[in-house]
Amino acid sequence: MHSENMKVVSHVQRECDDWIINTLILDNLDVPFKYKRKKLYQSLQGQRINLTYYPEVETIAGFSIEVMSVVRVKVS
C-alpha cells in the first residue's frame, strides 16, 4: 500500500539489539507504523511524508495488535 502527504504526529526511536526501531503515529490514524534502521534517524515529528507499507499483526503480552510495516519513507 502507498500513502502520500501524511502528517506525522509522533515519532519514537528505541534500541532493540543492534537495530533502532522507529514507530510513527500519523494524523487521523490509530495504527502504528514501524520500521528498523541501523542508526538513529532524524525526527519526523510534524513532517509530511510519503509511505509504502503493508499490514502485519504483532502479538504482545498475548494480545494481537495490527501494525503497519514500513518498506519506504520519504519526506514530501
C-alpha positions as a printed Julia matrix, in Angstrom:
76×3 Matrix{Float64}:
  0.0     0.0    0.0
  1.07    3.58  -0.52
  0.05    6.83   1.2
  1.14   10.33   0.31
  1.37   13.61   2.2
  0.62   12.06   5.63
  1.36   14.18   8.72
  3.48   12.58  11.48
  2.01   13.2   14.95
  4.55   11.12  16.89
  7.95    9.59  16.07
  9.64    7.36  18.68
 13.02    5.64  18.26
 14.22    2.86  20.58
 17.06    0.36  20.58
 16.45   -3.36  20.16
 19.61   -5.49  19.83
 21.66   -3.89  17.02
 18.63   -2.14  15.48
 16.81    1.14  16.08
 13.04    0.53  15.98
 11.16    3.57  14.66
  7.44    3.92  15.41
  5.3     6.55  13.69
  1.77    7.64  14.55
  0.09    9.5   11.71
 -2.66   12.12  11.86
 -6.21   10.64  11.92
 -4.92    7.02  12.08
 -4.86    4.75  15.15
 -2.4     2.19  13.75
  1.35    2.44  14.47
  3.75    2.35  11.51
  7.06    0.6   12.3
 10.41    0.27  10.57
 14.02   -0.58  11.5
 17.26    1.29  10.92
 20.85    0.57  11.93
 21.41    4.21  13.05
 19.29    6.91  14.68
 17.15    8.7   12.1
 16.18   12.36  12.03
 12.92   13.09  13.86
  9.94   13.09  11.52
  7.52   14.6   14.04
  5.46   17.35  12.39
  6.71   16.43   8.88
  4.6    15.34   5.94
  5.77   12.03   4.48
  5.08    9.51   1.73
  4.96    5.87   2.87
  4.98    2.43   1.3
  3.85   -0.23   3.8
  1.96   -3.48   4.39
 -0.3    -4.63   7.28
  1.05   -7.06   9.85
 -0.14   -8.49  13.19
  2.14   -8.46  16.26
  1.41  -10.43  19.43
  2.37   -8.54  22.58
  1.55   -9.99  26.03
 -1.0   -12.33  24.44
 -2.82   -9.57  22.54
 -2.87   -9.34  18.75
 -2.17   -5.8   17.59
 -2.35   -4.61  14.0
  0.7    -2.62  12.88
  1.9    -1.39   9.52
  5.4    -2.43   8.48
  7.02    0.37   6.52
  9.02   -0.5    3.41
  9.87    3.06   2.34
  9.67    6.52   3.96
 10.24    9.77   2.11
  9.73   13.32   3.38
  7.33   15.06   0.98
